[in-house]
Amino acid sequence: MKIDHIAIWTDDIETTRDFYLTYFDVTCGNKYVNPIKNFTSYFLSFGDGNARIELMTKPGIEETNGKRGFIKGLAHLSITIGSKKDVDSLTERLRTDGYTIAGGPRTSGDGYYESAVLDPEGNYIELLGE
């Protein structure tokens, strides 16, 4: 068994798609639109195609009352991006481009070299180095 994809509800699907296309090695499939359900999505695929993110939008999806990443349910998305130097470089690029750096870069207590950024929708993304 394997995880095929994770799905993220978005308010601004185009901005969120552009974020992942710009900063991560993903490709984007065709936009899917279901006019009957007023639903739109994109699938973003990482290099080998074995892991994907589905970005989705639909009017009426409720915002949570808690801080993202600190409510029950999925807490964060973790993406291995390369070396420690790659983590440092991408973290600085994201900071320079105005994104919120939520933590790091640092070596965690369990030995991971990581930093964390909030995507345009406020989702907590961990950047891991090998």
C-alpha positions in Angstrom: 0.0 0.0 0.0 1.0 3.6 -0.5 -0.4 7.0 -0.1 -1.6 8.2 -3.5 -2.3 11.9 -2.7 -3.4 14.4 -0.1 -6.0 17.0 -0.7 -6.1 20.6 0.4 -9.1 22.9 0.3 -8.2 26.3 -1.0 -9.8 29.7 -1.3 -7.5 30.8 -4.1 -6.6 27.7 -6.1 -4.6 29.5 -8.7 -2.3 31.3 -6.2 -1.8 28.1 -4.2 -1.1 26.1 -7.4 1.5 28.8 -8.5 3.2 28.6 -5.1 3.8 24.8 -5.4 4.8 25.1 -9.0 7.3 27.9 -8.2 9.0 26.4 -5.1 8.7 22.7 -5.5 9.6 20.2 -8.2 6.0 19.4 -9.2 4.0 19.3 -12.4 0.4 20.2 -12.7 -2.3 18.3 -14.4 -5.2 19.8 -16.3 -7.7 21.8 -14.3 -10.8 19.7 -13.4 -14.1 21.6 -13.2 -17.4 20.2 -12.2 -20.0 22.9 -12.9 -22.9 20.9 -11.3 -21.1 20.7 -7.9 -19.3 24.0 -8.4 -16.0 22.2 -7.7 -12.5 22.8 -9.2 -9.3 20.9 -8.6 -5.7 20.4 -9.8 -3.4 17.5 -9.2 0.2 18.4 -8.6 2.7 15.5 -9.0 6.2 15.2 -7.6 9.0 14.0 -9.9 8.4 10.2 -9.8 4.6 10.7 -9.9 4.2 8.5 -6.8 3.0 11.3 -4.5 0.5 14.0 -5.4 -1.3 16.9 -3.9 -4.8 17.7 -4.9 -5.8 21.3 -4.6 -9.5 21.8 -4.4 -11.9 24.7 -4.2 -15.7 25.0 -3.8 -17.8 27.7 -2.4 -19.1 27.1 1.1 -16.1 25.3 2.5 -15.9 26.5 6.1 -12.8 27.9 7.8 -11.8 26.2 11.0 -11.9 28.1 14.3 -8.4 26.9 15.2 -4.9 27.6 14.0 -4.0 25.4 11.1 -1.6 22.6 12.0 -2.8 22.8 15.7 -6.3 21.3 15.3 -7.2 17.6 15.1 -6.7 16.2 11.7 -3.8 16.6 9.3 -1.1 18.8 10.9 1.4 19.4 8.2 2.8 18.3 4.8 6.5 17.3 4.8 8.5 17.5 1.6 12.1 16.3 1.3 13.7 18.9 -1.0 17.4 17.8 -0.9 20.4 18.7 1.2 20.7 20.9 4.2 22.0 23.6 1.9 18.8 23.2 -0.2 16.6 23.7 2.9 18.6 26.8 3.8 18.4 28.2 0.3 14.7 27.6 -0.3 13.8 28.9 3.2 15.7 32.1 2.5 14.0 32.4 -1.0 10.6 32.0 0.5 11.4 34.5 3.3 12.6 37.0 0.7 9.5 36.4 -1.4 7.3 37.4 1.6 6.1 34.0 2.9 5.9 33.3 6.6 8.7 31.1 7.9 7.1 29.2 10.8 10.3 27.7 12.1 14.0 26.8 11.5 16.1 25.9 9.7 17.2 23.6 12.5 17.9 20.0 13.4 14.9 18.6 15.2 15.1 16.5 18.3 14.5 13.4 16.2 17.4 14.3 13.9 15.7 15.8 10.9 17.1 19.0 9.3 14.1 21.1 8.6 12.4 24.4 8.3 8.7 25.2 8.0 6.8 27.7 5.8 3.1 28.6 5.5 1.7 28.3 2.0 -0.6 31.0 0.7 -3.6 29.4 2.4 -1.7 29.1 5.8 -1.0 25.4 5.6 2.1 24.3 7.5 4.8 22.9 5.1 7.9 21.2 6.5 11.0 21.4 4.2 13.3 18.5 4.9 17.0 18.0 4.1 18.8 14.7 3.9 
